[in-house]
Amino acid sequence: MSKPPQGVRYGEVDRETGETKIHLVLDLDSGLKVNVSTGIGFFDHMLSLFAYHSGVGLGISAEGDYGVDDHHTVEDVGICLGQALKQALHNSGGNERYGQWLLPMDEALVLVAVDISGRGVLGFDVEWKRERLGSLATENVREFLRAFTSAAGVTVHVRKLAGENDHHVCEAIFKGMGRALRMAIEPNGRPDVNSTKGVLD
């Protein structure tokens, strides 16, 4: 795919391996056009929440080796989402860079902090009580975020502060991630990167 015009914050990624086939589009300014189909119902729900709360347009069509498990599909969607975000921000000028959100979901409380740093780093402090939420393995929430941060070159910290219900905790993670990213990608009106170094890496 050719690069979008200067200022158009859009990314599109195709990924096909022996395990998955994924097409993903991300538009940071399209106004909540969301169509997500990964074959993993609970994951679709979480990605739709993420898109809504980040205010982005997101389209995902994914096929995976579900007869094995959900790991490869979840991980590869994370890779594609990270690559698309990197594309979308490449020629867009300056943005706020940092975002953070403290997200309550009933008894659950999760802190998410984002830095569009050029460095893929994940800090993840969440312990699960359940092995699965629907057809999504809870351990793969971390794998999704690890793949996303690595491919996007962003730093993300997720910390569970309270919560007994893993469904609520997981919702808080994806909603909080969306809200924090929404802050971080907000244009700041400057043509340069938001760093005294002059580069992000």
C-alpha positions in Angstrom: 0.0 0.0 0.0 1.3 3.5 -0.8 1.7 6.0 2.0 -1.4 8.2 2.6 -1.1 12.0 2.0 0.6 14.1 4.6 -1.7 14.7 7.6 -4.0 11.7 6.8 -3.7 9.4 9.8 -4.5 6.0 8.3 -2.9 2.6 8.3 -3.7 -0.6 6.5 -2.0 -4.0 7.0 -2.4 -7.5 5.5 -0.7 -10.4 7.2 -0.9 -14.0 6.0 1.0 -16.9 7.6 0.5 -20.6 8.0 -1.5 -19.8 11.1 -3.5 -16.7 10.3 -4.9 -14.4 7.6 -5.7 -10.9 8.7 -6.7 -7.6 7.0 -6.8 -4.6 9.2 -7.5 -0.9 8.6 -7.1 1.9 11.1 -8.3 5.5 10.7 -7.5 7.7 13.6 -9.9 10.4 12.5 -12.8 8.6 10.8 -15.3 8.9 13.6 -16.1 5.5 15.0 -16.6 3.2 12.0 -16.0 -0.1 13.6 -16.3 -3.6 12.0 -14.4 -6.3 13.8 -14.5 -10.1 13.1 -11.7 -12.3 14.4 -13.6 -15.5 15.0 -13.2 -15.0 18.8 -16.4 -13.4 20.1 -15.1 -12.0 23.4 -12.0 -10.6 21.7 -14.2 -8.9 19.1 -16.2 -7.3 21.9 -13.0 -6.0 23.6 -11.5 -4.6 20.3 -14.8 -2.8 19.6 -14.7 -1.3 23.1 -11.1 -0.2 22.5 -12.0 1.4 19.1 -15.0 3.2 20.6 -13.2 4.7 23.5 -10.1 5.7 21.5 -12.4 7.4 18.9 -10.9 5.6 15.9 -12.2 3.8 12.9 -11.2 0.1 13.0 -11.9 -2.7 10.6 -10.5 -6.2 11.2 -11.1 -9.4 9.3 -9.2 -12.3 10.7 -9.1 -16.1 10.2 -7.0 -18.3 12.4 -6.1 -21.8 13.4 -8.9 -22.0 16.0 -8.5 -25.8 16.1 -5.2 -25.2 17.9 -6.3 -22.3 20.1 -6.7 -18.6 20.0 -3.1 -17.6 20.7 -1.9 -17.1 17.1 -4.9 -15.0 16.0 -4.8 -12.8 19.1 -1.1 -12.2 18.8 -1.2 -11.5 15.1 -4.1 -9.1 15.4 -1.9 -7.2 17.9 1.0 -7.1 15.5 -1.3 -5.8 12.7 -2.9 -3.2 14.9 0.6 -2.0 16.0 1.9 -1.8 12.5 -1.2 0.1 11.4 -0.9 2.6 14.2 2.8 3.2 13.3 1.8 3.8 9.7 -1.0 6.2 10.7 1.3 8.3 12.9 4.3 8.3 10.5 3.5 11.5 8.6 1.0 13.1 10.9 3.2 15.7 12.6 3.2 16.3 16.3 0.9 14.6 18.8 0.5 14.8 22.6 2.6 11.5 22.9 1.5 10.7 26.5 -1.9 9.4 27.7 -3.1 7.9 30.8 -6.5 6.8 32.2 -7.8 5.4 35.4 -10.8 3.3 34.4 -13.4 2.0 36.8 -15.7 -0.9 35.7 -18.0 -1.7 38.7 -15.7 -3.2 41.3 -12.7 -3.3 38.9 -10.2 -0.4 38.6 -7.3 -0.4 36.1 -4.6 2.1 35.3 -3.4 2.3 31.7 -0.6 4.7 30.6 0.7 5.1 27.0 3.8 6.8 25.6 4.3 7.0 21.8 8.0 6.6 22.4 9.3 4.8 19.4 10.2 2.0 21.8 8.1 -1.1 22.2 7.8 -1.8 26.0 5.0 -3.4 27.9 4.5 -3.4 31.7 1.6 -5.6 32.7 0.6 -6.2 36.3 -2.7 -8.2 36.1 -3.5 -11.5 37.8 -6.4 -13.5 36.4 -8.8 -15.7 38.4 -10.2 -17.4 35.3 -8.4 -19.2 32.4 -10.9 -18.1 29.7 -13.4 -15.3 29.0 -15.6 -16.9 26.4 -13.3 -18.3 23.8 -10.4 -15.9 24.7 -7.7 -17.2 27.0 -7.0 -14.5 29.6 -3.2 -15.1 29.3 -3.5 -13.9 25.7 -4.6 -10.4 26.7 -1.0 -9.8 27.7 0.2 -11.4 24.4 -2.0 -9.1 22.4 -0.6 -6.0 24.2 2.9 -7.3 23.9 2.6 -7.8 20.2 0.9 -4.4 19.8 3.5 -2.4 21.7 6.4 -4.1 19.9 4.9 -3.6 16.4 3.8 0.0 17.1 6.9 1.1 19.0 4.9 2.4 22.0 5.3 2.0 25.7 2.2 0.8 27.6 1.8 0.1 31.3 -1.3 -1.7 32.6 -1.9 -2.2 36.3 -4.9 -3.8 38.0 -5.6 -1.8 41.2 -8.8 -3.6 42.1 -11.2 -6.2 40.8 -12.8 -9.6 41.5 -14.6 -10.2 38.2 -12.2 -10.9 35.3 -14.8 -9.8 32.8 -14.9 -6.4 34.4 -11.1 -6.3 34.7 -10.7 -7.1 31.0 -13.2 -4.5 29.9 -11.4 -1.9 32.1 -8.1 -2.8 30.3 -9.4 -2.3 26.8 -11.6 0.7 27.6 -8.7 2.3 29.5 -6.3 1.5 26.7 -8.6 3.2 24.3 -9.0 6.3 26.4 -5.2 6.6 27.1 -4.4 6.2 23.4 -7.0 8.8 22.5 -5.1 11.3 24.6 -1.7 10.3 23.3 -2.6 10.6 19.6 -4.3 14.0 19.9 -2.6 16.4 17.5 -0.7 19.2 19.3 -0.4 21.6 16.4 3.4 21.2 16.3 5.2 19.9 13.2 7.9 18.1 15.1 7.9 15.1 17.5 7.2 15.7 21.1 10.7 15.2 22.5 13.6 17.4 23.4 15.9 14.9 21.6 14.1 15.7 18.4 13.6 12.0 17.7 11.6 9.2 19.2 13.5 6.0 19.7 
